[in-house]
Amino acid sequence: MKILQTLFTSMKLTKFLFLTLLVSSLSTLAQEETTLGALITDRPDATESPTAMPKGFLQIETGAFYESFENNNIKTEDFTFNTTLIRYGLLDNLELRLGWDFVEGKTKINGNTLNNVSSGFNPLLLGFKTGIAKENGCFPEIGFLGHLYLPFSASTDYKPETTGVDFRFAFAHTLNENASLSYNLGAAWGNDSPETSYVYTIAYGHSITDKLGAYAELYGDLPENNKANHLWDAGLTYLINNNVQLDATVGSSITKGQDILLSAGVSFRIPSNKN
């Protein structure tokens, strides 16, 4: 219950930060949503969509999550607040991406919390996304995206020595009018290690109603010199209108590393300037 209360509290703070922006944009959103259709988000799952933002539009995807892992009576807990990703359509087929989040990590031994709590910002994410091919029959929609993780932007507790890099190809298939299949393949370098970690995700999405959706996902990474990590999650999305979406997720790891994942968030899309 305490975990859920913490998540809900962080979500209230997140919503408050963007409330003014949402209210001031409502009239414009109503005009734009009929022409653009429903927004496509890169949360709450680990699978990135292949679709870049429309030119001149801004999308903010934010939320919070909690994860824990216990081994030999030592339990680690991470609360990640304001997992904000800002996406901007610079050109017709080019999206710029900026992300930053704040983490608080705790360690418990036999139920007792240690005093050395870690907290601070993760490295700033700076990246792009571009479309490669449109969906055509059995041929999927394909996109490509890449990111840099900048060490100088991180707090002391989470500051790496080297710049992190990742890239991935994103694919999406429309199975029928209510179902879709998406997957990513890529690689990442980070955590001050030259080791390549190969990344994969696969997610099935289903529209329960016009506004309510559900998904289930497998994802993980395969480091060159270490054991693979495999995880799963599942969740719900609720479309308030074509430009605002809420989400909730639960998950865990298949291999060792994560006992529970709980997440909640909100995404909204606005034009960068009024017509």
Phi and psi in degrees as GROMACS dihedral restraints (atoms count N, CA, C in turn):
[ dihedral_restraints ]
;  ai    aj    ak    al  type     phi  dphi    fc
    3     4     5     6     1   -61.2    20    10
    4     5     6     7     1   -37.4    20    10
    6     7     8     9     1   -63.7    20    10
    7     8     9    10     1   -46.7    20    10
    9    10    11    12     1   -62.8    20    10
   10    11    12    13     1   -39.9    20    10
   12    13    14    15     1   -62.5    20    10
   13    14    15    16     1   -39.6    20    10
   15    16    17    18     1   -63.5    20    10
   16    17    18    19     1   -42.4    20    10
   18    19    20    21     1   -63.4    20    10
   19    20    21    22     1   -45.9    20    10
   21    22    23    24     1   -64.9    20    10
   22    23    24    25     1   -38.0    20    10
   24    25    26    27     1   -62.4    20    10
   25    26    27    28     1   -44.7    20    10
   27    28    29    30     1   -65.1    20    10
   28    29    30    31     1   -34.6    20    10
   30    31    32    33     1   -67.6    20    10
   31    32    33    34     1   -36.5    20    10
   33    34    35    36     1   -63.3    20    10
   34    35    36    37     1   -40.4    20    10
   36    37    38    39     1   -64.1    20    10
   37    38    39    40     1   -42.5    20    10
   39    40    41    42     1   -62.2    20    10
   40    41    42    43     1   -46.0    20    10
   42    43    44    45     1   -63.5    20    10
   43    44    45    46     1   -38.0    20    10
   45    46    47    48     1   -62.7    20    10
   46    47    48    49     1   -40.1    20    10
   48    49    50    51     1   -60.4    20    10
   49    50    51    52     1   -34.1    20    10
   51    52    53    54     1  -106.0    20    10
   52    53    54    55     1     4.5    20    10
   54    55    56    57     1   -61.4    20    10
   55    56    57    58     1   -45.9    20    10
   57    58    59    60     1   -60.5    20    10
   58    59    60    61     1   -42.2    20    10
   60    61    62    63     1   -63.7    20    10
   61    62    63    64     1   -40.7    20    10
   63    64    65    66     1   -65.7    20    10
   64    65    66    67     1   -47.0    20    10
   66    67    68    69     1   -63.1    20    10
   67    68    69    70     1   -42.5    20    10
   69    70    71    72     1   -68.5    20    10
   70    71    72    73     1   -18.3    20    10
   72    73    74    75     1  -103.5    20    10
   73    74    75    76     1     0.5    20    10
   75    76    77    78     1   -59.8    20    10
   76    77    78    79     1   -42.8    20    10
   78    79    80    81     1   -65.9    20    10
   79    80    81    82     1   -38.8    20    10
   81    82    83    84     1   -68.9    20    10
   82    83    84    85     1   -39.2    20    10
   84    85    86    87     1   -59.6    20    10
   85    86    87    88     1   -42.2    20    10
   87    88    89    90     1   -62.3    20    10
   88    89    90    91     1   -35.6    20    10
   90    91    92    93     1   -72.8    20    10
   91    92    93    94     1   -36.2    20    10
   93    94    95    96     1   -84.5    20    10
   94    95    96    97     1   -28.1    20    10
   96    97    98    99     1   -66.0    20    10
   97    98    99   100     1   -28.2    20    10
   99   100   101   102     1   -72.1    20    10
  100   101   102   103     1   -27.4    20    10
  102   103   104   105     1   -88.3    20    10
  103   104   105   106     1   -32.5    20    10
  105   106   107   108     1   -89.6    20    10
  106   107   108   109     1   -23.8    20    10
  108   109   110   111     1    80.8    20    10
  109   110   111   112     1  -176.5    20    10
  111   112   113   114     1   -67.1    20    10
  112   113   114   115     1   144.1    20    10
  114   115   116   117     1   -64.7    20    10
  115   116   117   118     1   151.0    20    10
  117   118   119   120     1  -113.1    20    10
  118   119   120   121     1   122.8    20    10
  120   121   122   123     1  -109.8    20    10
  121   122   123   124     1   162.2    20    10
  123   124   125   126     1  -103.4    20    10
  124   125   126   127     1    13.5    20    10
  126   127   128   129     1  -131.6    20    10
  127   128   129   130     1   158.9    20    10
  129   130   131   132     1   -93.8    20    10
  130   131   132   133     1    -6.6    20    10
  132   133   134   135     1   -82.1    20    10
  133   134   135   136     1   174.2    20    10
  135   136   137   138     1   -82.0    20    10
  136   137   138   139     1   -12.7    20    10
  138   139   140   141     1   -81.0    20    10
  139   140   141   142     1   124.7    20    10
  141   142   143   144     1   -86.6    20    10
  142   143   144   145     1   141.0    20    10
  144   145   146   147     1   -77.3    20    10
  145   146   147   148     1   153.9    20    10
  147   148   149   150     1   -82.8    20    10
  148   149   150   151     1    -4.6    20    10
  150   151   152   153     1   -90.3    20    10
  151   152   153   154     1   122.9    20    10
  153   154   155   156     1   -80.1    20    10
  154   155   156   157     1   158.2    20    10
  156   157   158   159     1   -64.0    20    10
  157   158   159   160     1   145.6    20    10
  159   160   161   162     1   -61.7    20    10
  160   161   162   163     1   148.0    20    10
  162   163   164   165     1   -57.8    20    10
  163   164   165   166     1   131.9    20    10
  165   166   167   168     1    83.4    20    10
  166   167   168   169     1     3.1    20    10
  168   169   170   171     1  -108.9    20    10
  169   170   171   172     1   148.2    20    10
  171   172   173   174     1  -116.8    20    10
  172   173   174   175     1   136.4    20    10
  174   175   176   177     1  -130.0    20    10
  175   176   177   178     1   132.4    20    10
  177   178   179   180     1  -116.4    20    10
  178   179   180   181     1   124.4    20    10
  180   181   182   183     1  -122.5    20    10
  181   182   183   184     1   116.1    20    10
  183   184   185   186     1  -142.2    20    10
  184   185   186   187     1   162.4    20    10
  186   187   188   189     1   173.4    20    10
  187   188   189   190     1  -159.3    20    10
  189   190   191   192     1  -150.4    20    10
  190   191   192   193     1   155.0    20    10
  192   193   194   195     1  -148.4    20    10
  193   194   195   196     1   158.5    20    10
  195   196   197   198     1  -125.9    20    10
  196   197   198   199     1   137.1    20    10
  198   199   200   201     1  -141.7    20    10
  199   200   201   202     1   149.7    20    10
  201   202   203   204     1  -143.7    20    10
  202   203   204   205     1   158.0    20    10
  204   205   206   207     1  -150.7    20    10
  205   206   207   208     1   132.0    20    10
  207   208   209   210     1  -124.2    20    10
  208   209   210   211     1   132.6    20    10
  210   211   212   213     1  -147.5    20    10
  211   212   213   214     1   123.5    20    10
  213   214   215   216     1    53.7    20    10
  214   215   216   217     1    47.5    20    10
  216   217   218   219     1    66.0    20    10
  217   218   219   220     1    11.8    20    10
  219   220   221   222     1  -109.6    20    10
  220   221   222   223     1   117.4    20    10
  222   223   224   225     1  -115.0    20    10
  223   224   225   226     1   127.0    20    10
  225   226   227   228     1  -107.6    20    10
  226   227   228   229     1   138.0    20    10
  228   229   230   231     1  -129.2    20    10
  229   230   231   232     1   134.1    20    10
  231   232   233   234     1  -123.7    20    10
  232   233   234   235     1   125.9    20    10
  234   235   236   237     1  -108.2    20    10
  235   236   237   238     1   118.0    20    10
  237   238   239   240     1  -110.3    20    10
  238   239   240   241     1   118.9    20    10
  240   241   242   243     1  -107.1    20    10
  241   242   243   244     1   148.4    20    10
  243   244   245   246     1    49.9    20    10
  244   245   246   247     1    59.9    20    10
  246   247   248   249     1   -75.5    20    10
  247   248   249   250     1    69.0    20    10
  249   250   251   252     1   -87.1    20    10
  250   251   252   253     1   128.3    20    10
  252   253   254   255     1  -119.9    20    10
  253   254   255   256     1   123.7    20    10
  255   256   257   258     1  -107.5    20    10
  256   257   258   259     1   124.1    20    10
  258   259   260   261     1  -119.1    20    10
  259   260   261   262     1   131.4    20    10
  261   262   263   264     1  -131.4    20    10
  262   263   264   265     1   129.5    20    10
  264   265   266   267     1   -81.2    20    10
  265   266   267   268     1    97.7    20    10
  267   268   269   270     1   -76.2    20    10
  268   269   270   271     1   -44.5    20    10
  270   271   272   273     1  -129.3    20    10
  271   272   273   274     1   178.5    20    10
  273   274   275   276     1   -59.9    20    10
  274   275   276   277     1   -26.9    20    10
  276   277   278   279     1  -135.5    20    10
  277   278   279   280     1    30.7    20    10
  279   280   281   282     1  -142.4    20    10
  280   281   282   283     1   123.6    20    10
  282   283   284   285     1  -115.4    20    10
  283   284   285   286     1   133.6    20    10
  285   286   287   288     1   -96.8    20    10
  286   287   288   289     1   146.0    20    10
  288   289   290   291     1  -132.7    20    10
  289   290   291   292     1   135.8    20    10
  291   292   293   294     1  -138.3    20    10
  292   293   294   295     1   126.6    20    10
  294   295   296   297     1  -139.3    20    10
  295   296   297   298     1   148.1    20    10
  297   298   299   300     1  -157.5    20    10
  298   299   300   301     1   143.9    20    10
  300   301   302   303     1  -146.2    20    10
  301   302   303   304     1   160.8    20    10
  303   304   305   306     1  -113.7    20    10
  304   305   306   307     1   130.4    20    10
  306   307   308   309     1  -120.8    20    10
  307   308   309   310     1   141.6    20    10
  309   310   311   312     1  -127.7    20    10
  310   311   312   313     1   120.9    20    10
  312   313   314   315     1  -113.8    20    10
  313   314   315   316     1   134.9    20    10
  315   316   317   318     1  -126.4    20    10
  316   317   318   319     1   149.8    20    10
  318   319   320   321     1  -124.3    20    10
  319   320   321   322     1   132.8    20    10
  321   322   323   324     1  -121.1    20    10
  322   323   324   325     1   137.6    20    10
  324   325   326   327     1  -120.8    20    10
  325   326   327   328     1   118.1    20    10
  327   328   329   330     1    53.5    20    10
  328   329   330   331     1    37.2    20    10
  330   331   332   333     1    86.8    20    10
  331   332   333   334     1    -5.7    20    10
  333   334   335   336     1   -99.5    20    10
  334   335   336   337     1   126.6    20    10
  336   337   338   339     1   -78.9    20    10
  337   338   339   340     1   129.3    20    10
  339   340   341   342     1   -74.7    20    10
  340   341   342   343     1   158.5    20    10
  342   343   344   345     1   -78.3    20    10
  343   344   345   346     1   -22.1    20    10
  345   346   347   348     1   -81.6    20    10
  346   347   348   349     1    72.0    20    10
  348   349   350   351     1   -78.0    20    10
  349   350   351   352     1   130.9    20    10
  351   352   353   354     1   -94.2    20    10
  352   353   354   355     1   138.0    20    10
  354   355   356   357     1  -155.3    20    10
  355   356   357   358     1   153.0    20    10
  357   358   359   360     1   146.2    20    10
  358   359   360   361     1  -176.4    20    10
  360   361   362   363     1   -86.8    20    10
  361   362   363   364     1   139.0    20    10
  363   364   365   366     1   -72.7    20    10
  364   365   366   367     1   166.0    20    10
  366   367   368   369     1   -57.5    20    10
  367   368   369   370     1   141.0    20    10
  369   370   371   372     1   -63.5    20    10
  370   371   372   373     1   134.0    20    10
  372   373   374   375     1   -93.8    20    10
  373   374   375   376     1   129.5    20    10
  375   376   377   378     1  -131.4    20    10
  376   377   378   379     1   122.8    20    10
  378   379   380   381     1  -159.9    20    10
  379   380   381   382     1  -168.3    20    10
  381   382   383   384     1  -150.1    20    10
  382   383   384   385     1   163.3    20    10
  384   385   386   387     1  -141.4    20    10
  385   386   387   388     1   140.7    20    10
  387   388   389   390     1  -140.8    20    10
  388   389   390   391     1   148.1    20    10
  390   391   392   393     1   -84.5    20    10
  391   392   393   394     1   143.4    20    10
  393   394   395   396     1  -107.5    20    10
  394   395   396   397     1   -44.5    20    10
  396   397   398   399     1  -150.3    20    10
  397   398   399   400     1   145.7    20    10
  399   400   401   402     1   -84.2    20    10
  400   401   402   403     1   155.8    20    10
  402   403   404   405     1   -66.7    20    10
  403   404   405   406     1   136.2    20    10
  405   406   407   408     1  -146.6    20    10
  406   407   408   409     1    96.6    20    10
  408   409   410   411     1    65.4    20    10
  409   410   411   412     1  -124.6    20    10
  411   412   413   414     1   -78.2    20    10
  412   413   414   415     1   -11.9    20    10
  414   415   416   417     1   -80.9    20    10
  415   416   417   418     1   125.5    20    10
  417   418   419   420     1   -78.2    20    10
  418   419   420   421     1   162.8    20    10
  420   421   422   423     1   -70.1    20    10
  421   422   423   424     1   137.9    20    10
  423   424   425   426     1  -128.9    20    10
  424   425   426   427     1   135.6    20    10
  426   427   428   429     1  -134.6    20    10
  427   428   429   430     1   167.0    20    10
  429   430   431   432     1  -135.8    20    10
  430   431   432   433     1   136.0    20    10
  432   433   434   435     1  -142.4    20    10
  433   434   435   436     1   152.4    20    10
  435   436   437   438     1  -146.8    20    10
  436   437   438   439     1   155.0    20    10
  438   439   440   441     1  -139.6    20    10
  439   440   441   442     1   151.0    20    10
  441   442   443   444     1  -112.6    20    10
  442   443   444   445     1   144.6    20    10
  444   445   446   447     1  -117.7    20    10
  445   446   447   448     1   109.1    20    10
  447   448   449   450     1   -89.1    20    10
  448   449   450   451     1   114.7    20    10
  450   451   452   453     1   -61.2    20    10
  451   452   453   454     1   -37.3    20    10
  453   454   455   456     1   -64.8    20    10
  454   455   456   457     1   -17.3    20    10
  456   457   458   459     1   -89.1    20    10
  457   458   459   460     1    -5.4    20    10
  459   460   461   462     1   -91.3    20    10
  460   461   462   463     1   154.2    20    10
  462   463   464   465     1   -73.5    20    10
  463   464   465   466     1   163.6    20    10
  465   466   467   468     1   -55.2    20    10
  466   467   468   469     1   -42.8    20    10
  468   469   470   471     1   -67.1    20    10
  469   470   471   472     1   -19.8    20    10
  471   472   473   474     1  -127.2    20    10
  472   473   474   475     1    22.5    20    10
  474   475   476   477     1   -92.4    20    10
  475   476   477   478     1   114.3    20    10
  477   478   479   480     1   -81.6    20    10
  478   479   480   481     1   167.9    20    10
  480   481   482   483     1   -83.9    20    10
  481   482   483   484     1   -27.2    20    10
  483   484   485   486     1  -123.0    20    10
  484   485   486   487     1   161.0    20    10
  486   487   488   489     1   -75.7    20    10
  487   488   489   490     1   129.9    20    10
  489   490   491   492     1   -84.4    20    10
  490   491   492   493     1   150.7    20    10
  492   493   494   495     1  -138.8    20    10
  493   494   495   496     1   140.5    20    10
  495   496   497   498     1  -146.5    20    10
  496   497   498   499     1   159.8    20    10
  498   499   500   501     1  -149.2    20    10
  499   500   501   502     1   158.1    20    10
  501   502   503   504     1  -160.0    20    10
  502   503   504   505     1   150.3    20    10
  504   505   506   507     1   -94.0    20    10
  505   506   507   508     1   134.6    20    10
  507   508   509   510     1  -113.8    20    10
  508   509   510   511     1   136.1    20    10
  510   511   512   513     1  -128.4    20    10
  511   512   513   514     1   148.3    20    10
  513   514   515   516     1  -147.0    20    10
  514   515   516   517     1   133.0    20    10
  516   517   518   519     1  -118.4    20    10
  517   518   519   520     1   136.1    20    10
  519   520   521   522     1   -89.5    20    10
  520   521   522   523     1   114.3    20    10
  522   523   524   525     1   -81.9    20    10
  523   524   525   526     1   -43.2    20    10
  525   526   527   528     1  -160.2    20    10
  526   527   528   529     1  -171.4    20    10
  528   529   530   531     1   -67.1    20    10
  529   530   531   532     1   -14.4    20    10
  531   532   533   534     1  -117.4    20    10
  532   533   534   535     1    -2.1    20    10
  534   535   536   537     1  -138.0    20    10
  535   536   537   538     1   149.7    20    10
  537   538   539   540     1  -147.0    20    10
  538   539   540   541     1   158.9    20    10
  540   541   542   543     1  -130.5    20    10
  541   542   543   544     1   126.4    20    10
  543   544   545   546     1  -129.0    20    10
  544   545   546   547     1   149.1    20    10
  546   547   548   549     1  -155.8    20    10
  547   548   549   550     1   154.8    20    10
  549   550   551   552     1  -127.4    20    10
  550   551   552   553     1   148.0    20    10
  552   553   554   555     1  -137.2    20    10
  553   554   555   556     1   132.2    20    10
  555   556   557   558     1  -170.5    20    10
  556   557   558   559     1  -160.6    20    10
  558   559   560   561     1  -150.3    20    10
  559   560   561   562     1   157.2    20    10
  561   562   563   564     1  -143.1    20    10
  562   563   564   565     1   148.9    20    10
  564   565   566   567     1  -131.4    20    10
  565   566   567   568     1   126.3    20    10
  567   568   569   570     1  -171.2    20    10
  568   569   570   571     1  -169.4    20    10
  570   571   572   573     1    55.9    20    10
  571   572   573   574     1    34.8    20    10
  573   574   575   576     1    59.0    20    10
  574   575   576   577     1    29.6    20    10
  576   577   578   579     1  -123.4    20    10
  577   578   579   580     1   136.5    20    10
  579   580   581   582     1   -76.4    20    10
  580   581   582   583     1    -4.5    20    10
  582   583   584   585     1   -67.5    20    10
  583   584   585   586     1   133.9    20    10
  585   586   587   588     1   -82.8    20    10
  586   587   588   589     1   135.9    20    10
  588   589   590   591     1  -118.2    20    10
  589   590   591   592     1   116.9    20    10
  591   592   593   594     1   -83.5    20    10
  592   593   594   595     1   133.6    20    10
  594   595   596   597     1  -113.5    20    10
  595   596   597   598     1   139.6    20    10
  597   598   599   600     1  -140.4    20    10
  598   599   600   601     1   151.3    20    10
  600   601   602   603     1  -146.6    20    10
  601   602   603   604     1   153.0    20    10
  603   604   605   606     1  -149.6    20    10
  604   605   606   607     1   128.4    20    10
  606   607   608   609     1  -135.2    20    10
  607   608   609   610     1   136.2    20    10
  609   610   611   612     1  -107.9    20    10
  610   611   612   613     1   127.1    20    10
  612   613   614   615     1  -117.1    20    10
  613   614   615   616     1   143.5    20    10
  615   616   617   618     1  -139.2    20    10
  616   617   618   619     1   132.9    20    10
  618   619   620   621     1   -88.1    20    10
  619   620   621   622     1   111.7    20    10
  621   622   623   624     1   -76.0    20    10
  622   623   624   625     1   -44.9    20    10
  624   625   626   627     1  -135.5    20    10
  625   626   627   628     1  -174.0    20    10
  627   628   629   630     1   -63.8    20    10
  628   629   630   631     1   -25.4    20    10
  630   631   632   633     1  -111.1    20    10
  631   632   633   634     1   -28.6    20    10
  633   634   635   636     1  -101.4    20    10
  634   635   636   637     1   126.9    20    10
  636   637   638   639     1  -127.3    20    10
  637   638   639   640     1   160.2    20    10
  639   640   641   642     1  -136.4    20    10
  640   641   642   643     1   155.2    20    10
  642   643   644   645     1  -148.3    20    10
  643   644   645   646     1   158.4    20    10
  645   646   647   648     1  -137.8    20    10
  646   647   648   649     1   143.6    20    10
  648   649   650   651     1  -146.4    20    10
  649   650   651   652     1   144.4    20    10
  651   652   653   654     1  -115.7    20    10
  652   653   654   655     1   140.3    20    10
  654   655   656   657     1  -157.7    20    10
  655   656   657   658     1   165.7    20    10
  657   658   659   660     1   172.6    20    10
  658   659   660   661     1  -171.4    20    10
  660   661   662   663     1  -143.7    20    10
  661   662   663   664     1   154.6    20    10
  663   664   665   666     1  -126.4    20    10
  664   665   666   667     1    90.0    20    10
  666   667   668   669     1   -65.1    20    10
  667   668   669   670     1   150.7    20    10
  669   670   671   672     1   -63.5    20    10
  670   671   672   673     1   -39.9    20    10
  672   673   674   675     1  -118.1    20    10
  673   674   675   676     1    16.2    20    10
  675   676   677   678     1  -138.4    20    10
  676   677   678   679     1   173.2    20    10
  678   679   680   681     1   -69.9    20    10
  679   680   681   682     1   149.8    20    10
  681   682   683   684     1   -71.1    20    10
  682   683   684   685     1   152.1    20    10
  684   685   686   687     1  -115.8    20    10
  685   686   687   688     1   126.7    20    10
  687   688   689   690     1  -126.6    20    10
  688   689   690   691     1   133.8    20    10
  690   691   692   693     1  -136.9    20    10
  691   692   693   694     1   167.8    20    10
  693   694   695   696     1  -139.3    20    10
  694   695   696   697     1   155.1    20    10
  696   697   698   699     1  -152.9    20    10
  697   698   699   700     1   166.0    20    10
  699   700   701   702     1  -152.6    20    10
  700   701   702   703     1   153.4    20    10
  702   703   704   705     1  -169.3    20    10
  703   704   705   706     1  -175.3    20    10
  705   706   707   708     1  -126.9    20    10
  706   707   708   709     1   148.7    20    10
  708   709   710   711     1  -125.9    20    10
  709   710   711   712     1   146.6    20    10
  711   712   713   714     1  -130.8    20    10
  712   713   714   715     1   120.7    20    10
  714   715   716   717     1   -91.1    20    10
  715   716   717   718     1   104.4    20    10
  717   718   719   720     1   -65.3    20    10
  718   719   720   721     1   -47.1    20    10
  720   721   722   723     1  -150.9    20    10
  721   722   723   724     1  -174.6    20    10
  723   724   725   726     1   -64.4    20    10
  724   725   726   727     1   -11.8    20    10
  726   727   728   729     1  -116.1    20    10
  727   728   729   730     1    -1.7    20    10
  729   730   731   732     1  -135.7    20    10
  730   731   732   733     1   127.6    20    10
  732   733   734   735     1  -136.7    20    10
  733   734   735   736     1   137.1    20    10
  735   736   737   738     1  -103.6    20    10
  736   737   738   739     1   155.7    20    10
  738   739   740   741     1  -148.9    20    10
  739   740   741   742     1   156.8    20    10
  741   742   743   744     1  -146.7    20    10
  742   743   744   745     1   142.5    20    10
  744   745   746   747     1  -141.7    20    10
  745   746   747   748     1   147.0    20    10
  747   748   749   750     1  -133.6    20    10
  748   749   750   751     1   145.7    20    10
  750   751   752   753     1  -164.4    20    10
  751   752   753   754     1   178.2    20    10
  753   754   755   756     1  -163.9    20    10
  754   755   756   757     1   176.0    20    10
  756   757   758   759     1   -98.2    20    10
  757   758   759   760     1   151.1    20    10
  759   760   761   762     1   -85.8    20    10
  760   761   762   763     1   -43.4    20    10
  762   763   764   765     1   -90.1    20    10
  763   764   765   766     1   177.0    20    10
  765   766   767   768     1   -69.2    20    10
  766   767   768   769     1   143.6    20    10
  768   769   770   771     1   144.9    20    10
  769   770   771   772     1   -21.8    20    10
  771   772   773   774     1  -154.2    20    10
  772   773   774   775     1   118.7    20    10
  774   775   776   777     1   -82.9    20    10
  775   776   777   778     1   -39.1    20    10
  777   778   779   780     1  -152.6    20    10
  778   779   780   781     1   143.8    20    10
  780   781   782   783     1  -129.2    20    10
  781   782   783   784     1   128.0    20    10
  783   784   785   786     1  -127.7    20    10
  784   785   786   787     1   134.2    20    10
  786   787   788   789     1  -147.4    20    10
  787   788   789   790     1   149.8    20    10
  789   790   791   792     1  -148.8    20    10
  790   791   792   793     1   148.9    20    10
  792   793   794   795     1  -164.4    20    10
  793   794   795   796     1   177.1    20    10
  795   796   797   798     1  -141.8    20    10
  796   797   798   799     1   143.6    20    10
  798   799   800   801     1  -131.3    20    10
  799   800   801   802     1   141.2    20    10
  801   802   803   804     1  -148.1    20    10
  802   803   804   805     1   152.9    20    10
  804   805   806   807     1  -121.3    20    10
  805   806   807   808     1   135.1    20    10
  807   808   809   810     1  -138.2    20    10
  808   809   810   811     1   152.0    20    10
  810   811   812   813     1   -73.8    20    10
  811   812   813   814     1   150.7    20    10
  813   814   815   816     1   -74.8    20    10
  814   815   816   817     1   -24.2    20    10
  816   817   818   819     1  -150.6    20    10
  817   818   819   820     1   154.0    20    10
  819   820   821   822     1   -83.1    20    10
  820   821   822   823     1   140.7    20    10
